[in-house]
Amino acid sequence: MFGAVVFTYGMLMSFVLSGAARNRKAQRPNPKILEFVGLVLCGVSVALSVSLFGYAAMDQLAG
């Protein structure tokens, strides 16, 4: 199950980054859905990194 989630996350991130790069090269604005998905993926990345950092800190302090 975890593998499927990581694969989906990677594919979405790849799609968003390649679409944004293509639009920047063509000097076009990004569609709103592309910006929204990019912001959601960025939020997921930040939330996961903060929670993993907190888990590692608590594990280090506990023992």
Secondary structure as the mmCIF struct_conf table of DSSP 4:
data_model
#
loop_
_struct_conf.conf_type_id
_struct_conf.id
_struct_conf.beg_label_comp_id
_struct_conf.beg_label_asym_id
_struct_conf.beg_label_seq_id
_struct_conf.end_label_comp_id
_struct_conf.end_label_asym_id
_struct_conf.end_label_seq_id
HELX_RH_AL_P HELX_RH_AL_P1 PHE A 2 LYS A 25
TURN_TY1_P TURN_TY1_P1 ALA A 26 GLN A 27
HELX_LH_PP_P HELX_LH_PP_P1 PRO A 29 PRO A 31
HELX_RH_AL_P HELX_RH_AL_P2 LYS A 32 ALA A 62
#
